[in-house]
């Protein structure tokens, strides 16, 4: 059987150097990351210039590209700071710059010649005329608006010859990207400057205008109400359609996420794309990989505006809190030859006798019931591991670096 003629690039988020390495090892073709300023994830994490240089070198040594996000709105009084920031990137071998602001685009072309310029979904590109406008201004790739339909996507692909990128997984906004002012209005934190307070996820009450001191609780289910709350996007089942249409890159949202989220989603979408390449992406593989997504917390999934013809799915936002069927308990620190098992950096509490679900780069998950567990500091046996502990799980056998450890919630 012949291979699929074109496989999209898999573009994965990274909030710091450690998570960049997880993205690389779990199969990303490219990683997008931000610095300490001028990007839409400014609350915590992100890369210093030295960390970015190290991350780019690490990625390139593994054949992976790095795109740098500078996709916030740039105010007039910030231009001199933005120019100074761009100049500091000249000596870092990044593969592309992601922008949404027209001024940022112009300055990136001027000050970083030769760097590929990508347009962020924040620019709300919904038609091929807009794509070709950006092409004339030196843009290499456009990430289309998340609100676009598949029919319109295919039309855009037929009417432009620059790279087209779409989101396939992660959180969705209730507003057009780059247009929401709810957080700014309610908290003073500007979503378009990377400071979103996620006001759409809050609990709200109803007030009738003639009874302004009376607040009526809105109950959709036992957990409260979700008037503005959106589901998470998941296009695993439509990935082949996107590849067949000729999409150049598929993007996973989540630059604030953990090693478990980045490692797992990268592993899943890498496997899916590899199945597509071999023309072996059947309903069986889709069902298996969708099931594996439950090993990371997520909201109920939707195929969003691109594929969902049933508008009731988008409108039905009952119970869109996080689903936590598995707990992320730790990451690989090293291996103990003496005890034939991995040393784990503990993220969440777990107990001896729990069953581990171990994800390794390029491998299927390993299931192992803990029989003996030791403190790494003194090699004493323990019954419970707490966050920030280092523990040895005995007799697991050889486990790869960058392995991720999970347990099923409530089961041991």
C-alpha positions as CSV (number, residue, x, y, z in Angstrom):
1,X,0.0,0.0,0.0
2,X,1.4,3.4,-1.0
3,X,2.0,6.1,1.6
4,X,-0.1,9.2,1.9
5,X,1.3,11.9,-0.3
6,X,1.3,14.7,2.2
7,X,1.5,14.7,6.0
8,X,1.0,17.9,7.9
9,X,3.6,19.2,10.3
10,X,2.8,18.5,14.0
11,X,3.2,21.8,15.9
12,X,3.3,21.4,19.7
13,X,3.3,24.0,22.6
14,X,6.1,24.4,25.2
15,X,6.1,26.7,28.2
16,X,9.7,26.0,29.3
17,X,12.8,24.2,28.3
18,X,11.9,21.0,30.1
19,X,8.5,20.7,28.3
20,X,10.2,21.6,25.0
21,X,12.3,18.5,25.4
22,X,9.1,16.4,26.1
23,X,7.6,17.7,22.9
24,X,10.7,16.9,20.9
25,X,11.0,13.4,22.3
26,X,7.3,12.5,21.9
27,X,7.3,13.3,18.2
28,X,6.7,17.0,17.5
29,X,7.9,18.2,14.1
30,X,8.0,21.8,15.4
31,X,7.5,23.5,18.8
32,X,6.1,27.0,19.4
33,X,7.3,28.9,22.5
34,X,7.2,32.4,23.9
35,X,9.5,34.7,25.8
36,X,8.9,36.8,28.8
37,X,7.2,39.6,26.8
38,X,4.9,40.2,23.9
39,X,3.1,36.9,23.7
40,X,-0.3,35.6,24.8
41,X,0.9,33.4,27.7
42,X,2.6,36.0,29.9
43,X,1.4,35.0,33.3
44,X,4.1,32.4,34.2
45,X,6.8,30.4,32.6
46,X,8.2,31.1,29.1
47,X,11.8,31.3,27.9
48,X,14.7,33.6,28.7
49,X,16.9,34.3,25.7
50,X,19.5,31.9,27.0
51,X,16.9,29.2,27.5
52,X,15.5,29.8,24.1
53,X,18.9,29.4,22.5
54,X,19.5,26.2,24.4
55,X,16.0,25.0,23.4
56,X,16.5,25.8,19.7
57,X,19.9,24.0,19.7
58,X,18.3,20.9,21.4
59,X,15.3,20.9,19.0
60,X,17.5,21.3,15.9
61,X,19.8,18.5,17.0
62,X,16.7,16.3,16.9
63,X,15.5,17.6,13.6
64,X,12.7,19.7,15.1
65,X,11.9,23.4,14.3
66,X,11.1,26.2,16.8
67,X,8.7,29.0,16.2
68,X,8.7,32.0,18.6
69,X,5.4,33.7,19.5
70,X,5.2,37.5,19.5
71,X,1.4,37.5,18.9
72,X,0.1,40.1,21.4
73,X,-1.2,43.5,20.4
74,X,1.7,46.1,20.4
75,X,0.7,49.5,21.7
76,X,2.3,52.7,20.3
77,X,4.3,53.3,23.6
78,X,5.7,49.7,23.4
79,X,7.2,49.9,19.9
80,X,10.7,50.9,21.1
81,X,10.7,48.0,23.6
82,X,9.4,45.6,20.9
83,X,12.2,46.7,18.5
84,X,14.8,46.2,21.2
85,X,13.3,42.7,21.9
86,X,13.4,41.7,18.2
87,X,17.0,42.7,17.9
88,X,17.9,40.3,20.7
89,X,16.5,37.5,18.7
90,X,18.9,38.1,15.8
91,X,21.5,35.7,17.2
92,X,19.1,32.9,18.0
93,X,18.4,30.4,15.2
94,X,14.6,30.3,15.5
95,X,12.8,29.0,12.4
96,X,9.9,31.4,12.5
97,X,8.1,34.3,14.3
98,X,4.4,34.1,15.1
99,X,2.7,37.5,15.0
100,X,-0.8,39.0,14.8
101,X,-0.2,42.7,15.0
102,X,0.5,44.5,11.6
103,X,3.2,46.6,13.1
104,X,4.8,43.5,14.6
105,X,4.7,42.0,11.1
106,X,6.4,45.0,9.5
107,X,9.1,45.2,12.2
108,X,9.8,41.4,12.1
109,X,10.3,41.7,8.3
110,X,12.7,44.6,8.8
111,X,14.7,43.4,11.7
112,X,14.7,39.6,11.3
113,X,15.2,39.1,7.6
114,X,15.2,35.5,6.6
115,X,13.1,34.3,9.5
116,X,9.8,32.8,8.4
117,X,6.8,34.9,9.5
118,X,3.6,33.2,10.6
119,X,0.3,34.9,11.2
120,X,-1.4,33.9,14.5
121,X,-5.1,32.8,14.7
122,X,-5.5,36.0,16.7
123,X,-5.6,37.8,13.3
124,X,-8.9,36.1,12.5
125,X,-8.1,35.1,8.9
126,X,-11.3,33.7,7.3
127,X,-10.8,33.9,3.6
128,X,-8.2,33.5,0.8
129,X,-8.0,37.2,0.0
130,X,-6.7,37.9,3.6
131,X,-4.2,35.0,3.2
132,X,-2.9,36.4,-0.1
133,X,-2.7,39.9,1.5
134,X,-0.4,38.5,4.1
135,X,1.6,36.6,1.4
136,X,2.2,39.9,-0.4
137,X,3.6,41.2,2.9
138,X,6.2,38.5,3.2
139,X,4.3,36.0,5.3
140,X,5.2,32.3,5.0
141,X,2.3,30.7,6.9
142,X,-1.2,31.6,8.2
143,X,-3.0,30.0,11.1
144,X,-6.6,30.3,10.2
145,X,-9.4,31.4,12.5
146,X,-10.7,28.6,14.6
147,X,-14.3,29.6,13.6
148,X,-13.7,28.6,10.0
149,X,-15.7,25.8,8.3
150,X,-14.1,22.8,6.5
151,X,-15.7,23.9,3.3
152,X,-14.2,27.4,3.5
153,X,-10.9,25.8,4.6
154,X,-10.8,23.8,1.4
155,X,-11.6,26.8,-0.7
156,X,-8.7,28.8,0.9
157,X,-6.3,25.9,0.2
158,X,-7.3,26.0,-3.5
159,X,-6.8,29.7,-3.8
160,X,-3.5,30.3,-2.1
161,X,0.0,28.8,-2.2
162,X,1.5,29.7,1.1
163,X,1.4,27.4,4.1
164,X,-1.9,27.0,6.0
165,X,-2.1,25.9,9.6
166,X,-5.1,25.0,11.8
167,X,-5.7,24.1,15.4
168,X,-6.7,20.5,16.0
169,X,-6.7,20.2,19.8
170,X,-7.1,22.1,23.0
171,X,-9.1,24.8,24.7
172,X,-11.5,27.0,22.7
173,X,-12.5,30.6,23.4
174,X,-16.2,31.7,23.4
175,X,-15.2,34.7,21.3
176,X,-13.4,35.2,18.1
177,X,-9.7,34.9,19.0
178,X,-8.2,38.3,19.6
179,X,-11.6,40.0,20.0
180,X,-12.6,39.1,23.6
181,X,-12.6,41.9,26.1
182,X,-14.4,40.1,29.0
183,X,-11.4,39.6,31.1
184,X,-10.1,43.2,30.5
185,X,-13.5,44.6,31.4
186,X,-14.0,42.5,34.6
187,X,-10.5,42.3,36.0
188,X,-8.3,44.7,34.1
189,X,-6.3,41.7,32.8
190,X,-6.1,42.0,29.0
191,X,-6.5,38.7,27.1
192,X,-4.9,40.3,24.1
193,X,-1.8,41.0,26.1
194,X,-1.5,37.4,27.4
195,X,-3.2,38.0,30.8
196,X,-6.6,36.4,30.3
197,X,-8.4,35.7,33.6
198,X,-10.7,33.1,32.0
199,X,-13.8,35.0,33.1
200,X,-15.8,32.8,30.8
201,X,-15.2,29.9,33.2
202,X,-16.6,31.7,36.2
203,X,-20.0,31.0,37.9
204,X,-22.7,33.6,37.1
205,X,-26.0,34.6,38.5
206,X,-29.1,36.1,36.9
207,X,-30.4,39.5,37.9
208,X,-33.8,41.0,36.8
209,X,-33.6,44.7,36.1
210,X,-36.4,45.7,38.5
211,X,-34.9,43.7,41.3
212,X,-31.3,44.7,41.2
213,X,-30.4,43.4,44.7
214,X,-31.7,39.9,44.0
215,X,-29.4,37.4,42.4
216,X,-30.8,34.1,41.1
217,X,-28.5,31.1,40.9
218,X,-28.6,29.4,37.6
219,X,-28.4,25.6,37.9
220,X,-27.6,23.5,34.9
221,X,-26.5,20.5,36.9
222,X,-25.2,19.7,40.4
223,X,-21.9,21.5,39.6
224,X,-23.6,24.9,38.7
225,X,-23.7,26.7,35.4
226,X,-21.6,27.2,32.4
227,X,-23.2,30.0,30.4
228,X,-20.0,31.1,28.6
229,X,-18.0,27.9,29.0
230,X,-16.7,26.0,25.9
231,X,-15.7,22.5,25.3
232,X,-12.2,21.4,24.2
233,X,-11.4,21.0,20.5
234,X,-10.4,17.5,19.4
235,X,-10.1,16.7,15.6
236,X,-8.5,13.3,15.9
237,X,-11.4,11.8,13.9
238,X,-11.0,14.4,11.2
239,X,-7.2,14.4,10.9
240,X,-7.2,12.4,7.6
241,X,-9.7,14.9,6.1
242,X,-7.3,17.7,7.0
243,X,-4.3,15.9,5.5
244,X,-6.3,15.0,2.4
245,X,-7.3,18.6,1.9
246,X,-3.7,19.7,2.0
247,X,-3.3,21.4,5.3
248,X,0.4,22.2,5.9
249,X,0.5,22.1,9.7
250,X,-1.8,21.0,12.6
251,X,-1.4,22.7,15.9
252,X,-2.0,21.7,19.5
253,X,-3.1,24.4,22.0
254,X,-1.7,24.5,25.5
255,X,1.4,26.5,26.4
256,X,0.5,26.5,30.1
257,X,0.1,22.7,30.2
258,X,2.1,20.0,32.0
259,X,4.6,17.3,30.8
260,X,1.7,14.9,30.8
261,X,-0.5,17.0,28.5
262,X,2.2,17.9,26.1
263,X,3.8,14.4,26.0
264,X,0.5,12.6,25.7
265,X,-1.2,14.8,23.1
266,X,2.1,14.8,21.0
267,X,2.3,11.0,21.3
268,X,-1.3,10.6,20.2
269,X,-1.3,13.0,17.2
270,X,2.1,11.7,16.1
271,X,0.7,8.2,16.1
272,X,-2.4,9.3,14.2
273,X,-0.3,11.1,11.5
274,X,2.0,8.1,11.2
275,X,-1.1,5.9,10.7
276,X,-2.4,8.3,8.0
277,X,1.0,8.3,6.3
278,X,0.8,4.5,6.0
279,X,-2.9,4.6,5.0
280,X,-3.8,2.6,8.1
281,X,-5.9,5.2,10.0
282,X,-9.1,3.3,10.6
283,X,-12.0,3.7,13.1
284,X,-10.1,1.2,15.3
285,X,-7.0,3.4,15.6
286,X,-9.2,6.5,16.1
287,X,-11.1,4.9,18.9
288,X,-7.9,3.7,20.6
289,X,-6.2,7.1,20.5
290,X,-9.3,8.9,21.6
291,X,-9.5,6.6,24.6
292,X,-5.8,7.4,25.4
293,X,-6.7,11.1,25.7
294,X,-8.6,10.2,28.9
295,X,-5.2,9.7,30.6
296,X,-4.9,13.5,30.7
297,X,-7.5,15.8,32.2
298,X,-9.8,17.5,29.6
299,X,-13.2,19.0,29.1
300,X,-15.8,17.2,27.0
301,X,-14.7,17.3,23.4
302,X,-16.1,19.0,20.3
303,X,-15.2,19.1,16.6
304,X,-15.8,22.8,16.8
305,X,-17.0,25.0,14.0
306,X,-15.0,23.3,11.3
307,X,-16.8,20.0,11.3
308,X,-19.7,20.1,13.7
309,X,-23.0,20.3,11.8
310,X,-25.0,19.7,14.9
311,X,-25.1,23.1,16.5
312,X,-26.7,21.7,19.6
313,X,-23.3,20.1,20.4
314,X,-21.8,23.6,20.6
315,X,-24.7,25.0,22.4
316,X,-25.0,22.1,24.9
317,X,-22.4,23.1,27.4
318,X,-23.6,21.0,30.3
319,X,-20.8,19.7,32.5
320,X,-17.8,21.2,30.8
321,X,-15.6,21.0,33.9
322,X,-12.5,18.9,33.7
323,X,-12.8,15.1,33.3
324,X,-10.1,13.5,35.4
325,X,-10.2,9.7,34.9
326,X,-6.4,9.5,35.4
327,X,-4.0,11.3,37.7
328,X,-0.6,12.5,36.6
329,X,1.8,11.3,39.3
330,X,5.3,11.9,38.1
331,X,8.1,12.1,35.6
332,X,11.2,10.1,34.9
333,X,14.4,11.3,36.8
334,X,16.7,8.4,36.2
335,X,17.0,4.6,36.6
336,X,18.2,2.5,39.5
337,X,20.1,-0.6,38.3
338,X,20.2,-1.7,42.0
339,X,16.4,-1.9,42.2
340,X,15.7,-2.4,38.5
341,X,13.3,0.5,38.3
342,X,12.8,4.1,37.5
343,X,13.4,7.0,39.8
344,X,10.4,9.3,39.7
345,X,9.9,13.0,40.5
346,X,6.5,13.0,42.1
347,X,3.9,15.5,41.0
348,X,0.8,14.2,42.8
349,X,0.3,11.8,45.8
350,X,0.1,8.1,45.1
351,X,0.4,4.8,47.1
352,X,2.1,1.5,46.9
353,X,-0.3,-1.1,45.3
354,X,-1.6,1.4,42.8
355,X,-1.4,0.4,39.1
356,X,1.0,2.6,37.1
357,X,0.2,3.5,33.5
358,X,3.6,4.5,32.0
359,X,3.9,6.4,28.8
360,X,7.3,6.3,27.0
361,X,8.4,8.1,23.8
362,X,7.7,6.0,20.8
363,X,6.2,3.1,22.7
364,X,2.8,1.9,23.8
365,X,1.9,2.4,27.5
366,X,3.2,-0.1,30.1
367,X,1.0,-1.2,32.9
368,X,2.6,-2.1,36.2
369,X,1.3,-2.7,39.7
370,X,3.6,-1.3,42.4
371,X,4.8,-3.9,44.8
372,X,7.7,-2.2,46.4
373,X,8.5,1.5,46.5
374,X,11.5,3.3,48.1
375,X,12.5,6.8,49.0
376,X,15.3,7.7,46.7
377,X,17.1,9.7,49.4
378,X,17.6,6.8,51.9
379,X,16.3,3.7,50.1
380,X,13.8,3.0,52.9
381,X,10.5,1.4,51.9
382,X,7.5,3.7,51.8
383,X,3.7,3.2,51.4
384,X,3.0,6.7,50.1
385,X,4.7,9.2,47.8
386,X,4.0,12.9,48.1
387,X,4.5,15.8,45.7
388,X,8.2,16.8,45.3
389,X,9.4,13.5,46.6
390,X,11.8,11.4,44.6
391,X,11.0,7.7,44.7
392,X,12.2,4.4,43.2
393,X,9.6,2.0,41.8
394,X,11.2,-1.5,42.1
395,X,11.4,-4.2,39.5
396,X,9.6,-2.3,36.7
397,X,12.4,-3.1,34.3
398,X,14.0,-0.7,31.8
399,X,12.0,2.5,31.4
400,X,13.0,5.3,28.9
401,X,14.0,8.8,29.8
402,X,11.1,11.3,29.5
403,X,8.6,8.6,30.6
404,X,5.4,9.9,32.2
405,X,3.6,8.1,35.0
406,X,-0.2,8.0,35.6
407,X,-2.6,6.1,37.7
408,X,-6.4,5.6,37.3
409,X,-8.3,8.0,39.6
410,X,-9.7,6.3,42.7
411,X,-8.3,2.9,41.8
412,X,-5.7,1.1,43.9
